[in-house]
Amino acid sequence: MMERRRETYASVGAAVLLAGAILLNICFILVAMHNQGGKQLHLNSYTTESVFPNSLIPYDEHPYDAQLTIEETLHYGPTNDEEWLTLFPKGGGYVRLGPDRRLFRVTMFHQLYCLNIIRKAIVDASWINEEDRNTTTFCFNYVHQLSLCAASTRLEPVKQLTSGIGVNGLGMEHTCRDWSLVYTSLEQHVK
């Protein structure tokens, strides 16, 4: 008899806990809907800092299969503002994702932006005010850390250069992700 009573209490207790959990979830959903101003609740709206994709292109769809040979060029010189701007697609490398169209910037274009800021600071430091100085400092650190992130281990031979012995990397082939896929994917998300 006592055993049966325990089983009954356990069943009732489990039912009460389950009902409480369901009621609590309903309350959370109603509060979330209220906080959205009556809009439909989107579980993948990318409105929180932790809920969005890591990459514009899934990593398994963007393998390291492009080749880049480092070569001398007359393009993208330090004083050629117009040419540097051609590196940025329509929208400047920003995309909108999710049902609420949250704004993101693709890291590749953030890196190019930072290189452009550093280039401008080297060419003409007179344009820099305190805010630009902070941006330039941030960009040095950003490019530094992302160079560590890429961690290319391609070996570049030391050779005789006009300035002495050194490394210039010219003629060395590197295996990279295909950056043209980034431009293509970005164009699809800018529309």
PyMOL CGO cylinders between C-alpha atoms (Angstrom):
from pymol import cmd
from pymol.cgo import CYLINDER

trace = [
    CYLINDER, 0.00, 0.00, 0.00, 2.78, 2.39, 0.94, 0.3, 1, 1, 1, 1, 1, 1,
    CYLINDER, 2.78, 2.39, 0.94, 4.65, 1.54, -2.26, 0.3, 1, 1, 1, 1, 1, 1,
    CYLINDER, 4.65, 1.54, -2.26, 1.59, 2.33, -4.33, 0.3, 1, 1, 1, 1, 1, 1,
    CYLINDER, 1.59, 2.33, -4.33, 1.16, 5.68, -2.60, 0.3, 1, 1, 1, 1, 1, 1,
    CYLINDER, 1.16, 5.68, -2.60, 4.81, 6.58, -3.35, 0.3, 1, 1, 1, 1, 1, 1,
    CYLINDER, 4.81, 6.58, -3.35, 4.31, 5.73, -7.01, 0.3, 1, 1, 1, 1, 1, 1,
    CYLINDER, 4.31, 5.73, -7.01, 1.17, 7.88, -7.11, 0.3, 1, 1, 1, 1, 1, 1,
    CYLINDER, 1.17, 7.88, -7.11, 2.97, 10.81, -5.47, 0.3, 1, 1, 1, 1, 1, 1,
    CYLINDER, 2.97, 10.81, -5.47, 5.90, 10.39, -7.87, 0.3, 1, 1, 1, 1, 1, 1,
    CYLINDER, 5.90, 10.39, -7.87, 3.55, 10.36, -10.87, 0.3, 1, 1, 1, 1, 1, 1,
    CYLINDER, 3.55, 10.36, -10.87, 1.67, 13.41, -9.63, 0.3, 1, 1, 1, 1, 1, 1,
    CYLINDER, 1.67, 13.41, -9.63, 4.96, 15.18, -8.89, 0.3, 1, 1, 1, 1, 1, 1,
    CYLINDER, 4.96, 15.18, -8.89, 6.30, 14.42, -12.37, 0.3, 1, 1, 1, 1, 1, 1,
    CYLINDER, 6.30, 14.42, -12.37, 3.06, 15.66, -13.94, 0.3, 1, 1, 1, 1, 1, 1,
    CYLINDER, 3.06, 15.66, -13.94, 3.22, 18.89, -11.91, 0.3, 1, 1, 1, 1, 1, 1,
    CYLINDER, 3.22, 18.89, -11.91, 6.87, 19.44, -12.90, 0.3, 1, 1, 1, 1, 1, 1,
    CYLINDER, 6.87, 19.44, -12.90, 6.07, 18.80, -16.57, 0.3, 1, 1, 1, 1, 1, 1,
    CYLINDER, 6.07, 18.80, -16.57, 3.08, 21.16, -16.47, 0.3, 1, 1, 1, 1, 1, 1,
    CYLINDER, 3.08, 21.16, -16.47, 5.25, 23.80, -14.75, 0.3, 1, 1, 1, 1, 1, 1,
    CYLINDER, 5.25, 23.80, -14.75, 7.96, 23.47, -17.38, 0.3, 1, 1, 1, 1, 1, 1,
    CYLINDER, 7.96, 23.47, -17.38, 5.40, 23.80, -20.19, 0.3, 1, 1, 1, 1, 1, 1,
    CYLINDER, 5.40, 23.80, -20.19, 3.83, 26.84, -18.50, 0.3, 1, 1, 1, 1, 1, 1,
    CYLINDER, 3.83, 26.84, -18.50, 7.26, 28.42, -17.99, 0.3, 1, 1, 1, 1, 1, 1,
    CYLINDER, 7.26, 28.42, -17.99, 8.13, 27.90, -21.69, 0.3, 1, 1, 1, 1, 1, 1,
    CYLINDER, 8.13, 27.90, -21.69, 4.82, 29.48, -22.73, 0.3, 1, 1, 1, 1, 1, 1,
    CYLINDER, 4.82, 29.48, -22.73, 5.61, 32.46, -20.49, 0.3, 1, 1, 1, 1, 1, 1,
    CYLINDER, 5.61, 32.46, -20.49, 9.09, 32.85, -22.07, 0.3, 1, 1, 1, 1, 1, 1,
    CYLINDER, 9.09, 32.85, -22.07, 7.57, 32.77, -25.57, 0.3, 1, 1, 1, 1, 1, 1,
    CYLINDER, 7.57, 32.77, -25.57, 4.91, 35.34, -24.64, 0.3, 1, 1, 1, 1, 1, 1,
    CYLINDER, 4.91, 35.34, -24.64, 7.51, 37.66, -23.10, 0.3, 1, 1, 1, 1, 1, 1,
    CYLINDER, 7.51, 37.66, -23.10, 9.73, 37.31, -26.18, 0.3, 1, 1, 1, 1, 1, 1,
    CYLINDER, 9.73, 37.31, -26.18, 6.79, 38.08, -28.48, 0.3, 1, 1, 1, 1, 1, 1,
    CYLINDER, 6.79, 38.08, -28.48, 5.87, 41.08, -26.32, 0.3, 1, 1, 1, 1, 1, 1,
    CYLINDER, 5.87, 41.08, -26.32, 9.49, 42.35, -26.43, 0.3, 1, 1, 1, 1, 1, 1,
    CYLINDER, 9.49, 42.35, -26.43, 9.36, 42.10, -30.23, 0.3, 1, 1, 1, 1, 1, 1,
    CYLINDER, 9.36, 42.10, -30.23, 6.41, 44.52, -30.27, 0.3, 1, 1, 1, 1, 1, 1,
    CYLINDER, 6.41, 44.52, -30.27, 3.92, 41.92, -31.44, 0.3, 1, 1, 1, 1, 1, 1,
    CYLINDER, 3.92, 41.92, -31.44, 6.08, 40.86, -34.41, 0.3, 1, 1, 1, 1, 1, 1,
    CYLINDER, 6.08, 40.86, -34.41, 6.25, 37.17, -35.20, 0.3, 1, 1, 1, 1, 1, 1,
    CYLINDER, 6.25, 37.17, -35.20, 8.98, 35.48, -33.19, 0.3, 1, 1, 1, 1, 1, 1,
    CYLINDER, 8.98, 35.48, -33.19, 11.91, 34.29, -35.35, 0.3, 1, 1, 1, 1, 1, 1,
    CYLINDER, 11.91, 34.29, -35.35, 14.18, 31.72, -33.78, 0.3, 1, 1, 1, 1, 1, 1,
    CYLINDER, 14.18, 31.72, -33.78, 16.89, 32.47, -36.38, 0.3, 1, 1, 1, 1, 1, 1,
    CYLINDER, 16.89, 32.47, -36.38, 16.54, 36.25, -36.58, 0.3, 1, 1, 1, 1, 1, 1,
    CYLINDER, 16.54, 36.25, -36.58, 20.25, 36.80, -35.78, 0.3, 1, 1, 1, 1, 1, 1,
    CYLINDER, 20.25, 36.80, -35.78, 19.25, 39.53, -33.34, 0.3, 1, 1, 1, 1, 1, 1,
    CYLINDER, 19.25, 39.53, -33.34, 21.31, 38.23, -30.43, 0.3, 1, 1, 1, 1, 1, 1,
    CYLINDER, 21.31, 38.23, -30.43, 25.08, 38.23, -30.28, 0.3, 1, 1, 1, 1, 1, 1,
    CYLINDER, 25.08, 38.23, -30.28, 25.39, 34.46, -30.09, 0.3, 1, 1, 1, 1, 1, 1,
    CYLINDER, 25.39, 34.46, -30.09, 22.88, 33.28, -32.71, 0.3, 1, 1, 1, 1, 1, 1,
    CYLINDER, 22.88, 33.28, -32.71, 24.19, 33.73, -36.25, 0.3, 1, 1, 1, 1, 1, 1,
    CYLINDER, 24.19, 33.73, -36.25, 26.28, 31.72, -38.72, 0.3, 1, 1, 1, 1, 1, 1,
    CYLINDER, 26.28, 31.72, -38.72, 30.06, 31.76, -38.29, 0.3, 1, 1, 1, 1, 1, 1,
    CYLINDER, 30.06, 31.76, -38.29, 30.69, 32.30, -41.97, 0.3, 1, 1, 1, 1, 1, 1,
    CYLINDER, 30.69, 32.30, -41.97, 29.00, 33.73, -45.05, 0.3, 1, 1, 1, 1, 1, 1,
    CYLINDER, 29.00, 33.73, -45.05, 30.03, 30.60, -46.95, 0.3, 1, 1, 1, 1, 1, 1,
    CYLINDER, 30.03, 30.60, -46.95, 29.97, 27.31, -45.00, 0.3, 1, 1, 1, 1, 1, 1,
    CYLINDER, 29.97, 27.31, -45.00, 33.54, 26.13, -44.49, 0.3, 1, 1, 1, 1, 1, 1,
    CYLINDER, 33.54, 26.13, -44.49, 32.91, 22.79, -46.24, 0.3, 1, 1, 1, 1, 1, 1,
    CYLINDER, 32.91, 22.79, -46.24, 31.77, 24.73, -49.34, 0.3, 1, 1, 1, 1, 1, 1,
    CYLINDER, 31.77, 24.73, -49.34, 34.83, 26.99, -49.35, 0.3, 1, 1, 1, 1, 1, 1,
    CYLINDER, 34.83, 26.99, -49.35, 37.92, 24.77, -49.44, 0.3, 1, 1, 1, 1, 1, 1,
    CYLINDER, 37.92, 24.77, -49.44, 41.51, 25.85, -49.85, 0.3, 1, 1, 1, 1, 1, 1,
    CYLINDER, 41.51, 25.85, -49.85, 41.66, 25.20, -53.58, 0.3, 1, 1, 1, 1, 1, 1,
    CYLINDER, 41.66, 25.20, -53.58, 42.77, 28.50, -55.16, 0.3, 1, 1, 1, 1, 1, 1,
    CYLINDER, 42.77, 28.50, -55.16, 46.38, 29.24, -56.03, 0.3, 1, 1, 1, 1, 1, 1,
    CYLINDER, 46.38, 29.24, -56.03, 48.02, 32.66, -55.65, 0.3, 1, 1, 1, 1, 1, 1,
    CYLINDER, 48.02, 32.66, -55.65, 51.52, 33.42, -56.86, 0.3, 1, 1, 1, 1, 1, 1,
    CYLINDER, 51.52, 33.42, -56.86, 53.08, 36.49, -55.26, 0.3, 1, 1, 1, 1, 1, 1,
    CYLINDER, 53.08, 36.49, -55.26, 54.30, 38.82, -58.00, 0.3, 1, 1, 1, 1, 1, 1,
    CYLINDER, 54.30, 38.82, -58.00, 55.40, 42.41, -58.54, 0.3, 1, 1, 1, 1, 1, 1,
    CYLINDER, 55.40, 42.41, -58.54, 52.58, 44.73, -59.57, 0.3, 1, 1, 1, 1, 1, 1,
    CYLINDER, 52.58, 44.73, -59.57, 52.01, 48.37, -60.31, 0.3, 1, 1, 1, 1, 1, 1,
    CYLINDER, 52.01, 48.37, -60.31, 48.50, 48.09, -58.94, 0.3, 1, 1, 1, 1, 1, 1,
    CYLINDER, 48.50, 48.09, -58.94, 47.31, 49.06, -55.46, 0.3, 1, 1, 1, 1, 1, 1,
    CYLINDER, 47.31, 49.06, -55.46, 50.18, 51.44, -54.86, 0.3, 1, 1, 1, 1, 1, 1,
    CYLINDER, 50.18, 51.44, -54.86, 50.22, 53.49, -51.69, 0.3, 1, 1, 1, 1, 1, 1,
    CYLINDER, 50.22, 53.49, -51.69, 48.91, 56.67, -53.37, 0.3, 1, 1, 1, 1, 1, 1,
    CYLINDER, 48.91, 56.67, -53.37, 46.25, 55.11, -55.63, 0.3, 1, 1, 1, 1, 1, 1,
    CYLINDER, 46.25, 55.11, -55.63, 43.04, 55.81, -53.69, 0.3, 1, 1, 1, 1, 1, 1,
    CYLINDER, 43.04, 55.81, -53.69, 40.71, 54.97, -56.60, 0.3, 1, 1, 1, 1, 1, 1,
    CYLINDER, 40.71, 54.97, -56.60, 42.23, 51.55, -57.21, 0.3, 1, 1, 1, 1, 1, 1,
    CYLINDER, 42.23, 51.55, -57.21, 42.00, 50.59, -53.55, 0.3, 1, 1, 1, 1, 1, 1,
    CYLINDER, 42.00, 50.59, -53.55, 38.30, 51.41, -53.60, 0.3, 1, 1, 1, 1, 1, 1,
    CYLINDER, 38.30, 51.41, -53.60, 37.76, 48.90, -56.46, 0.3, 1, 1, 1, 1, 1, 1,
    CYLINDER, 37.76, 48.90, -56.46, 38.54, 46.09, -53.99, 0.3, 1, 1, 1, 1, 1, 1,
    CYLINDER, 38.54, 46.09, -53.99, 35.19, 46.70, -52.29, 0.3, 1, 1, 1, 1, 1, 1,
    CYLINDER, 35.19, 46.70, -52.29, 32.00, 45.36, -53.85, 0.3, 1, 1, 1, 1, 1, 1,
    CYLINDER, 32.00, 45.36, -53.85, 28.69, 47.16, -53.85, 0.3, 1, 1, 1, 1, 1, 1,
    CYLINDER, 28.69, 47.16, -53.85, 27.73, 47.56, -50.22, 0.3, 1, 1, 1, 1, 1, 1,
    CYLINDER, 27.73, 47.56, -50.22, 31.34, 47.74, -49.02, 0.3, 1, 1, 1, 1, 1, 1,
    CYLINDER, 31.34, 47.74, -49.02, 31.51, 44.11, -47.91, 0.3, 1, 1, 1, 1, 1, 1,
    CYLINDER, 31.51, 44.11, -47.91, 28.43, 44.26, -45.70, 0.3, 1, 1, 1, 1, 1, 1,
    CYLINDER, 28.43, 44.26, -45.70, 25.58, 41.73, -45.89, 0.3, 1, 1, 1, 1, 1, 1,
    CYLINDER, 25.58, 41.73, -45.89, 22.16, 41.42, -44.32, 0.3, 1, 1, 1, 1, 1, 1,
    CYLINDER, 22.16, 41.42, -44.32, 21.14, 37.98, -43.05, 0.3, 1, 1, 1, 1, 1, 1,
    CYLINDER, 21.14, 37.98, -43.05, 18.16, 36.39, -41.38, 0.3, 1, 1, 1, 1, 1, 1,
    CYLINDER, 18.16, 36.39, -41.38, 14.50, 37.34, -41.45, 0.3, 1, 1, 1, 1, 1, 1,
    CYLINDER, 14.50, 37.34, -41.45, 15.25, 40.64, -39.68, 0.3, 1, 1, 1, 1, 1, 1,
    CYLINDER, 15.25, 40.64, -39.68, 18.10, 41.34, -42.15, 0.3, 1, 1, 1, 1, 1, 1,
    CYLINDER, 18.10, 41.34, -42.15, 20.75, 41.89, -39.49, 0.3, 1, 1, 1, 1, 1, 1,
    CYLINDER, 20.75, 41.89, -39.49, 23.83, 43.69, -40.80, 0.3, 1, 1, 1, 1, 1, 1,
    CYLINDER, 23.83, 43.69, -40.80, 27.23, 41.93, -40.84, 0.3, 1, 1, 1, 1, 1, 1,
    CYLINDER, 27.23, 41.93, -40.84, 30.59, 42.69, -42.48, 0.3, 1, 1, 1, 1, 1, 1,
    CYLINDER, 30.59, 42.69, -42.48, 32.59, 39.89, -44.07, 0.3, 1, 1, 1, 1, 1, 1,
    CYLINDER, 32.59, 39.89, -44.07, 36.03, 39.64, -42.42, 0.3, 1, 1, 1, 1, 1, 1,
    CYLINDER, 36.03, 39.64, -42.42, 37.91, 39.72, -45.75, 0.3, 1, 1, 1, 1, 1, 1,
    CYLINDER, 37.91, 39.72, -45.75, 36.50, 43.19, -46.44, 0.3, 1, 1, 1, 1, 1, 1,
    CYLINDER, 36.50, 43.19, -46.44, 37.16, 44.35, -42.89, 0.3, 1, 1, 1, 1, 1, 1,
    CYLINDER, 37.16, 44.35, -42.89, 40.80, 43.33, -43.42, 0.3, 1, 1, 1, 1, 1, 1,
    CYLINDER, 40.80, 43.33, -43.42, 40.96, 45.21, -46.75, 0.3, 1, 1, 1, 1, 1, 1,
    CYLINDER, 40.96, 45.21, -46.75, 39.38, 48.23, -45.08, 0.3, 1, 1, 1, 1, 1, 1,
    CYLINDER, 39.38, 48.23, -45.08, 42.06, 48.13, -42.37, 0.3, 1, 1, 1, 1, 1, 1,
    CYLINDER, 42.06, 48.13, -42.37, 44.87, 47.79, -44.91, 0.3, 1, 1, 1, 1, 1, 1,
    CYLINDER, 44.87, 47.79, -44.91, 43.46, 50.83, -46.68, 0.3, 1, 1, 1, 1, 1, 1,
    CYLINDER, 43.46, 50.83, -46.68, 43.37, 52.81, -43.39, 0.3, 1, 1, 1, 1, 1, 1,
    CYLINDER, 43.37, 52.81, -43.39, 46.99, 51.84, -42.65, 0.3, 1, 1, 1, 1, 1, 1,
    CYLINDER, 46.99, 51.84, -42.65, 47.97, 52.76, -46.23, 0.3, 1, 1, 1, 1, 1, 1,
    CYLINDER, 47.97, 52.76, -46.23, 46.38, 56.20, -45.89, 0.3, 1, 1, 1, 1, 1, 1,
    CYLINDER, 46.38, 56.20, -45.89, 48.06, 56.78, -42.52, 0.3, 1, 1, 1, 1, 1, 1,
    CYLINDER, 48.06, 56.78, -42.52, 51.47, 55.96, -44.02, 0.3, 1, 1, 1, 1, 1, 1,
    CYLINDER, 51.47, 55.96, -44.02, 50.99, 58.10, -47.14, 0.3, 1, 1, 1, 1, 1, 1,
    CYLINDER, 50.99, 58.10, -47.14, 49.60, 61.18, -45.38, 0.3, 1, 1, 1, 1, 1, 1,
    CYLINDER, 49.60, 61.18, -45.38, 49.53, 61.31, -41.61, 0.3, 1, 1, 1, 1, 1, 1,
    CYLINDER, 49.53, 61.31, -41.61, 48.18, 64.87, -41.70, 0.3, 1, 1, 1, 1, 1, 1,
    CYLINDER, 48.18, 64.87, -41.70, 44.59, 63.62, -42.20, 0.3, 1, 1, 1, 1, 1, 1,
    CYLINDER, 44.59, 63.62, -42.20, 44.64, 61.71, -38.92, 0.3, 1, 1, 1, 1, 1, 1,
    CYLINDER, 44.64, 61.71, -38.92, 42.69, 63.09, -35.97, 0.3, 1, 1, 1, 1, 1, 1,
    CYLINDER, 42.69, 63.09, -35.97, 42.32, 61.31, -32.61, 0.3, 1, 1, 1, 1, 1, 1,
    CYLINDER, 42.32, 61.31, -32.61, 39.48, 59.07, -33.84, 0.3, 1, 1, 1, 1, 1, 1,
    CYLINDER, 39.48, 59.07, -33.84, 41.44, 58.11, -36.97, 0.3, 1, 1, 1, 1, 1, 1,
    CYLINDER, 41.44, 58.11, -36.97, 44.52, 57.41, -34.84, 0.3, 1, 1, 1, 1, 1, 1,
    CYLINDER, 44.52, 57.41, -34.84, 42.45, 55.01, -32.73, 0.3, 1, 1, 1, 1, 1, 1,
    CYLINDER, 42.45, 55.01, -32.73, 41.05, 53.37, -35.90, 0.3, 1, 1, 1, 1, 1, 1,
    CYLINDER, 41.05, 53.37, -35.90, 44.58, 52.98, -37.32, 0.3, 1, 1, 1, 1, 1, 1,
    CYLINDER, 44.58, 52.98, -37.32, 45.82, 51.44, -34.06, 0.3, 1, 1, 1, 1, 1, 1,
    CYLINDER, 45.82, 51.44, -34.06, 42.83, 49.07, -34.06, 0.3, 1, 1, 1, 1, 1, 1,
    CYLINDER, 42.83, 49.07, -34.06, 43.54, 48.15, -37.70, 0.3, 1, 1, 1, 1, 1, 1,
    CYLINDER, 43.54, 48.15, -37.70, 47.22, 47.33, -37.03, 0.3, 1, 1, 1, 1, 1, 1,
    CYLINDER, 47.22, 47.33, -37.03, 46.12, 45.01, -34.22, 0.3, 1, 1, 1, 1, 1, 1,
    CYLINDER, 46.12, 45.01, -34.22, 43.27, 43.51, -36.30, 0.3, 1, 1, 1, 1, 1, 1,
    CYLINDER, 43.27, 43.51, -36.30, 45.49, 42.68, -39.30, 0.3, 1, 1, 1, 1, 1, 1,
    CYLINDER, 45.49, 42.68, -39.30, 48.17, 41.36, -36.93, 0.3, 1, 1, 1, 1, 1, 1,
    CYLINDER, 48.17, 41.36, -36.93, 45.75, 38.99, -35.20, 0.3, 1, 1, 1, 1, 1, 1,
    CYLINDER, 45.75, 38.99, -35.20, 44.14, 37.79, -38.44, 0.3, 1, 1, 1, 1, 1, 1,
    CYLINDER, 44.14, 37.79, -38.44, 47.59, 37.08, -39.89, 0.3, 1, 1, 1, 1, 1, 1,
    CYLINDER, 47.59, 37.08, -39.89, 48.12, 34.82, -36.88, 0.3, 1, 1, 1, 1, 1, 1,
    CYLINDER, 48.12, 34.82, -36.88, 44.69, 33.29, -37.48, 0.3, 1, 1, 1, 1, 1, 1,
    CYLINDER, 44.69, 33.29, -37.48, 45.56, 32.41, -41.09, 0.3, 1, 1, 1, 1, 1, 1,
    CYLINDER, 45.56, 32.41, -41.09, 48.92, 30.99, -39.92, 0.3, 1, 1, 1, 1, 1, 1,
    CYLINDER, 48.92, 30.99, -39.92, 50.28, 30.20, -43.39, 0.3, 1, 1, 1, 1, 1, 1,
    CYLINDER, 50.28, 30.20, -43.39, 53.29, 27.91, -43.09, 0.3, 1, 1, 1, 1, 1, 1,
    CYLINDER, 53.29, 27.91, -43.09, 54.42, 28.31, -46.73, 0.3, 1, 1, 1, 1, 1, 1,
    CYLINDER, 54.42, 28.31, -46.73, 58.21, 28.47, -46.79, 0.3, 1, 1, 1, 1, 1, 1,
    CYLINDER, 58.21, 28.47, -46.79, 59.79, 31.49, -48.51, 0.3, 1, 1, 1, 1, 1, 1,
    CYLINDER, 59.79, 31.49, -48.51, 63.49, 31.23, -49.34, 0.3, 1, 1, 1, 1, 1, 1,
    CYLINDER, 63.49, 31.23, -49.34, 65.98, 33.84, -48.18, 0.3, 1, 1, 1, 1, 1, 1,
    CYLINDER, 65.98, 33.84, -48.18, 67.80, 35.39, -51.15, 0.3, 1, 1, 1, 1, 1, 1,
    CYLINDER, 67.80, 35.39, -51.15, 69.95, 38.28, -52.23, 0.3, 1, 1, 1, 1, 1, 1,
    CYLINDER, 69.95, 38.28, -52.23, 67.85, 41.42, -52.69, 0.3, 1, 1, 1, 1, 1, 1,
    CYLINDER, 67.85, 41.42, -52.69, 69.02, 44.85, -53.83, 0.3, 1, 1, 1, 1, 1, 1,
    CYLINDER, 69.02, 44.85, -53.83, 68.89, 45.96, -50.19, 0.3, 1, 1, 1, 1, 1, 1,
    CYLINDER, 68.89, 45.96, -50.19, 70.80, 42.91, -48.94, 0.3, 1, 1, 1, 1, 1, 1,
    CYLINDER, 70.80, 42.91, -48.94, 69.77, 39.43, -47.89, 0.3, 1, 1, 1, 1, 1, 1,
    CYLINDER, 69.77, 39.43, -47.89, 66.07, 39.07, -47.21, 0.3, 1, 1, 1, 1, 1, 1,
    CYLINDER, 66.07, 39.07, -47.21, 62.73, 37.60, -48.18, 0.3, 1, 1, 1, 1, 1, 1,
    CYLINDER, 62.73, 37.60, -48.18, 60.30, 39.11, -50.67, 0.3, 1, 1, 1, 1, 1, 1,
    CYLINDER, 60.30, 39.11, -50.67, 58.08, 36.08, -51.38, 0.3, 1, 1, 1, 1, 1, 1,
    CYLINDER, 58.08, 36.08, -51.38, 58.00, 36.81, -55.12, 0.3, 1, 1, 1, 1, 1, 1,
    CYLINDER, 58.00, 36.81, -55.12, 57.23, 33.79, -57.29, 0.3, 1, 1, 1, 1, 1, 1,
    CYLINDER, 57.23, 33.79, -57.29, 56.00, 31.74, -54.34, 0.3, 1, 1, 1, 1, 1, 1,
    CYLINDER, 56.00, 31.74, -54.34, 52.68, 29.97, -54.87, 0.3, 1, 1, 1, 1, 1, 1,
    CYLINDER, 52.68, 29.97, -54.87, 50.23, 29.89, -51.99, 0.3, 1, 1, 1, 1, 1, 1,
    CYLINDER, 50.23, 29.89, -51.99, 47.13, 27.74, -51.58, 0.3, 1, 1, 1, 1, 1, 1,
    CYLINDER, 47.13, 27.74, -51.58, 44.19, 29.92, -50.57, 0.3, 1, 1, 1, 1, 1, 1,
    CYLINDER, 44.19, 29.92, -50.57, 40.44, 29.98, -50.30, 0.3, 1, 1, 1, 1, 1, 1,
    CYLINDER, 40.44, 29.98, -50.30, 38.94, 31.26, -53.53, 0.3, 1, 1, 1, 1, 1, 1,
    CYLINDER, 38.94, 31.26, -53.53, 38.22, 34.94, -52.82, 0.3, 1, 1, 1, 1, 1, 1,
    CYLINDER, 38.22, 34.94, -52.82, 36.04, 35.17, -55.96, 0.3, 1, 1, 1, 1, 1, 1,
    CYLINDER, 36.04, 35.17, -55.96, 33.49, 32.95, -54.15, 0.3, 1, 1, 1, 1, 1, 1,
    CYLINDER, 33.49, 32.95, -54.15, 33.30, 35.57, -51.41, 0.3, 1, 1, 1, 1, 1, 1,
    CYLINDER, 33.30, 35.57, -51.41, 32.47, 38.30, -53.94, 0.3, 1, 1, 1, 1, 1, 1,
    CYLINDER, 32.47, 38.30, -53.94, 29.86, 36.06, -55.62, 0.3, 1, 1, 1, 1, 1, 1,
    CYLINDER, 29.86, 36.06, -55.62, 28.23, 35.07, -52.33, 0.3, 1, 1, 1, 1, 1, 1,
    CYLINDER, 28.23, 35.07, -52.33, 28.25, 38.67, -51.13, 0.3, 1, 1, 1, 1, 1, 1,
    CYLINDER, 28.25, 38.67, -51.13, 26.47, 39.86, -54.28, 0.3, 1, 1, 1, 1, 1, 1,
    CYLINDER, 26.47, 39.86, -54.28, 23.71, 37.31, -53.63, 0.3, 1, 1, 1, 1, 1, 1,
    CYLINDER, 23.71, 37.31, -53.63, 23.15, 38.70, -50.10, 0.3, 1, 1, 1, 1, 1, 1,
    CYLINDER, 23.15, 38.70, -50.10, 23.34, 42.42, -50.92, 0.3, 1, 1, 1, 1, 1, 1,
    CYLINDER, 23.34, 42.42, -50.92, 20.25, 42.45, -53.15, 0.3, 1, 1, 1, 1, 1, 1,
]
cmd.load_cgo(trace, "trace")
